[in-house]
Amino acid sequence: MARVWIEDRETHADYQLAMENWQAAKRKGSKRQPPGRWRVRWYGPDNKGKALTFQKLPQAEAEVGALTARLAKGSYRDPKQGKTLFSEVAEEWHGALRKPVERTRNDYRELLDLYVIPKWGTWQVAAIRWEDVSAWLTELGKQPGKRGKVLSAARVEKVHLVASMVMKRALQAGRVHANPFAGHELAKSEDDDEHVYLTHEQLAALADAAGEYRTLILVLGYCGIRWSEATALKVGRLQLEQRRLRIVQAHTRVTGGMKLGPVKNHEKRSVPLLRSLVELVKPLVEGRAASALVFAGADGTHLRYGTWRPEFDAAVEEAGLSGLGITPHKLRHTAASLAIAAGADVKVVQLMLGHKSAAMTLDVYGHLFPDRLDEVADALEVGRRSAVLARTAEV
């Protein structure tokens, strides 16, 4: 077991010299503290000797107790590691990001530079306390953001997430023993993504009003793929005989424009295609190269959202759906609701939408799944009656 002990430096030559220098400086008006007489020494998990000095014996004894407990529990952290600046850990964390797509990494970089590092960059990671973070979060909700407006609850939540992930790295690297950014209650954001669930009839009306983009509207409304995934869909990834769309890429915004990248959550998937939609899609793919985009702009390149959105809004108005707040992205909600109404279970809906987990799907659409309590009770009733009848027959 690791040893921890206290060493009295009173008779040590280096301590005596340090005291003489301190006394001489004091006579000249210096207000610095005297050197520590009591040295706490110990061996860490790496079997390397370490030491800290204290002016008073009770302080040293308290440190011995704390170190002994942490070493016994396996929660020991080298005090010197805790002196690492937050900004240094932040750069390590951002530089080591592997899974997020380029756009997400750029978003993290912006949040670091605008809000996180200006506040915490010069702090030693071990010096940050939970109450410091709590006060900061309260202040964040009152200060203007990049565009001069007060930060929304959703924006504050993202800033907090980035700061917490940086400190999580410090925790995993052994620089701190707890994450002071964890366990904070954040303000709830107003749901600006109010769900809109179109009926089959409303979706058909919208598609008919969209003219040449009729098929695109129907694919969005029945397959539930994201706009960025639909505009990245290539001819070679349509499996029309199997009635499947293979979703493996999405367009993402980067500095200087758009580029193809992995899908959100890296959830590659096959999405079912209605038989009636197969016939509508065929003319868009026949005779075209496998690398060609199925839904492309007039010049055959990426269909840009900003260019296409006015046409979509015009179709919404012509279909008599103005006022519902329908957007291309919200057609995913329609796809989910129609699939659930058709009897799809949560796992099917999760795979169709590309959610990371079924739990996420339930969080978003759980209220749409029918209450099956009566169905379960009826099935149990059948089983009970069968058992009762069998028992009666035996008697």
N, C-alpha and C positions, 0 to 999 in steps of 0.2 A: 504493500500500500504506500502511496506517495507520502513523503514526510513534509511537515510544515513546522517551522520553529522560529523563535525570536532570538535575535542576537543583539547584545548590548555593545554598542560601539564606543562607549566612554573611554576605554583604554587604547582604542585603535589610533594609530598615528595619523591616518588620513582624516579621521573625525576631529582629532585635536587640532590639526592644522586648519581644517575648515572652520572650527570654532574661533580660532585666533583671527582668521581673515574676516569672519563675520563681525567679531567684536570691534576690530579696527574700522570696518566699514560703518558700524553703528555709531562709533564716536564721531564720524564725519557726517552723520545725519541720515545714513541709509535706513530705509524702513523694511528691507527685505527680511523674510523669516529666517530663524536660525536653522542650521542643518539638522536633519533628523538623527536622533540618538539611537532609536530602536529600529532595527532592520528585520523585516519578516523575510525569511528565506524558505524556498520550497522547490520541489521537483514537479514539473508538470507531466502530463501524459506522455510527452515526448522524451521524458527522462533528462531534460535539460534544466540546469539550475536557474532560478529566477529570484528576484529580490525587489522589495519596496521598502522605503524608509519612512518613519513616522516620528514626530517630535515627542509624542506622549505615549506611555506604555498602554493605557486603555485602548487607544486607537489601534495599536499593533495587535493587541489581544483580540479585538473585534475582527480584524482582518484575518487572523489565524483561524478563528471560528468559521468565518464565511468561506475561506479557501478550503478548509477541511471538508465542510459540508458539500461544496460544489464538486470537489474532487471525488468524494464518495458517491455522489449521485450521478456523476458523468456529465454535469452541466457546467464544468469549468471552462472559462474563456481567458485567454492570455490578456491581461490588462493593457499591454502595449498595442495589441491588435485593435482595441477599442478606440485608439487615438487616430485611426485612419479617418481622413476627411470624407464626408458624405459624397462630395463631388468625385473623388477618386473611385469610390465604390460604384457610383452612377455610371461612370465611363466604362468600368469593367463590365457592368451588367449589360449596358446597351451594346457594347462591342461583342459580347458573347451570345447575343440573341440569334437563334438559328431558325426557329419554326415560323415566326410571324412573317407575312409577306412584306414586300418593300413599303407599301403604303402604311401598314401598321407600324413598322419601324420608324418611318418618317413622322408619324403622329406621336409616337413616344418621344422622339427627339424634340419635337416642338414643345410638348408639355414639360419636358425636362428643362429646356432653355427658358421658357416663358415664366413658369411658376415654381418648379421644384428646386432647381439649383440656386436661383436667386435667394431663396429662403434658407435652404439647408446646406448649400455647397460648402461653406466654411466651418460647419459644425463637425466635431468629432462624433462618429457614429454612436459611441457609448454615452455621449453627453445628451443625446436626444431623449426626452422623457415623454411619456404618454400624454401628460397634461400640456406639454409644449405643442404637440401635434393637434390636440383638441382645440386649443386656442387658434392655431393656424387655420384649421378647417372652418371655424366660425368666421374668421377674417376673410377667407377665400370667398365665402358666399356673399360678401359685401363689396368686394373690390371689382373694378372694371376689368374686363378681359381684353383680349387682343383687339377686338373691334370697338372697344369703348363702352360696351354694355356690361351690366353686372353679370357675373358668371352664373349660368343656369345650374340647377342641382345636378343635372346629368354631367355637365362639364366638370364640376367640383368632384364628382364621383370618379371620373377618369383621371383627373390630376392625382387624387388620393391613391388610386390603383397603381399608377406609375411609381409614386414615392414608396408605396408599400412593397412593390416588387424589388426595388433597389435595396430596401432594408432587409428583405427576405434573403437576398444574396449575402448581405453582411452576416446574417444569422447562420446561414448554411456554411459560410467560410470561417465561422468561429470567432467573429469579431465582436459580437454582442450575444447576450444570452436570451434576449426576447426582442420581439418586433414591436416598437412603440406605435407603429402605424396600424396595428391590428386592433380589432375590438371597438371601433368607433361607430357611433350611430350617425348615419348621414341622412340629410333631408331627402325626402322622396321627390323624384322628378315628376312633373306633370306629363302624362302620357300624350305626347304629340303625335304618336303613331296610332291614333284611334282606328281600331279594326273596322274594316268594311267588308261585309260578306254579300256578294252579289248572288242573285239566283241564276239558274240556268238561262232564264229568259232575259234577264238584264245583261248577262255576259254575252249572249248572242246578239243583242241589240248593239252593244258597244263594239263588238267585232265587226258587225255589218257596217257600222258607221266609220270604221277605221280604213275602209277601202283596201289598198294594196297591202296593208299591214294586218288584215283580218286574221291570217294564220298565226302571226306573232302574238296577237291578243289572246287567241284561244289556247296557244301553248302556255303562255304565262298564267292564264286563268284555270287551266286544267292540270298542268304538270307541276306548277308551284316553283319553277326554277327562278332564280334571281335575274334581274335585268342584265347584270354583268356577265352572268353565265349564258343567257340566251344570245347575247351579242358575240360571245366567244365560241358558240357552237359551230363545229365544222362538219362538212358533209360526211366525211369519213367516220364520224362518231354517231351517225344515225343508223340504228339497226332496225330497219323498217319491218323485216320479216318477223323479228322477235317483238316488235312494237316497243322499242326501248330507245331512249336518248341517253347517251353516255356522257355524263357531266364530269369533266376532268380539268377544265380551265375556266378562268374568268378574267375579264378586263379589269385592271386596277389603275387608279390614277397615280402617276408618279411625276416628279419634276420634269417638265418639258412635254407632258402629254399622257398618253395611255399606253399600257403594255399588257401582254398576256402573262398571267401568272397562275398560281394554284388557286383552287376554290377556297372559300371561307372555311375555316376549321380543318382544312386539308381533307375534307370529306368527299372524296371522289365517289360517284354513285351512278347507278342506272335507274332512270326514271321511266315509269310506264307511260305509254302513248296510246290514247284512245284510237280504236279502229277507224273511226270517222276522221280523225286528224291525220292518220297515215296517208289517206287519199289527198288531203290538202297539202301535205308536206312534199309529196312526191315531185310535183312540178318544180319545187325549189331546189331539188338536188339532182334530178336526172341530167346526165351529160356534163356534170360539173366535176372539177377536181376534188379529191378527198380533202385537200387543204383549204378549200374555199369556205367562206363563212356562209352559213345558211341564211341568216338574217343580216344583210349588209346594207350599206348606204347606196346611193345612186351610182357611185363610182366603184362599187364592189369592195370598198374598205369598211372599216369599223363603223357601225351605226352609232353616231354620237347622241347621247341622251339629250343634251341641250338643244340640238337641232330637231330631234324627233318629238320632244315633249309638247311643243305647241300643237302638233298634229294630233297627239293623243288627247290633249285638252279639248280640241275642237270636236273630236269624236265623242268625248264624254258629254259635251253640251248637246250635240246632235242626237245622242241616244236618250236624252232626257234624264241624265244622271247627275247633273250639276247639283252641288250642295251636299253630296255624300262624302266629299273629300277623297275621292278615289284617285290613286296614283298608280303608275306601273308596278311599283314595289308592293302595294297593297293587294294586287291581284294574287299574291301568295296566300293571303288570308282567305280569299275566295276559294282557291284550290284546296286548301286545308279543310275548309268548312264543307265543301261539296264531297270531298273524299270521306270525311267522317260521317256525313249524312248517308253516304252510300254503304256504310258498314265497315270502313277501314279501321283497323285497330291502331293503337298509338305507335307501335313499332313500324308499321307500314308508312304512316304519316311522317314519322321521324326520318326514315330513309328517303322518302320522296322529297322532303324539304331540305335535307342535308344538315339537320340539327346535330349537334355534337352528342346529345344523349336523349333518351326518351323522356327523362325528367324535364329537360328544357321544353320539349314539345307539350308536355302536360301543363307546365307553367303558363305557356302561351295560349293553348287551346283546350285545356282540361274541361272548361265549362261547356264545350260543344259536345263532348262525349255523352251519350245517353246514360241516365241513371239506371244501372243494371241490378239494383238491389232486389226489385220485385222478380226479375228473371232468375236470380240466384235462389231467392226464397221459394219460387215455384219448383225449381229443379230439386231442391232439398225436400220439398213436400212430396214429390213423386217418389224419391228414394225412401222416405219415411213410410209412405203408404205401402210400398212394395214389401218393406221389412215387416210391417204390421200384419199384412195379409199372409206372408210366409209363416210368421209365428203362429197366427190363428189356425192355419191349415195343419200345423204340426200338432196342435192341441186337439 
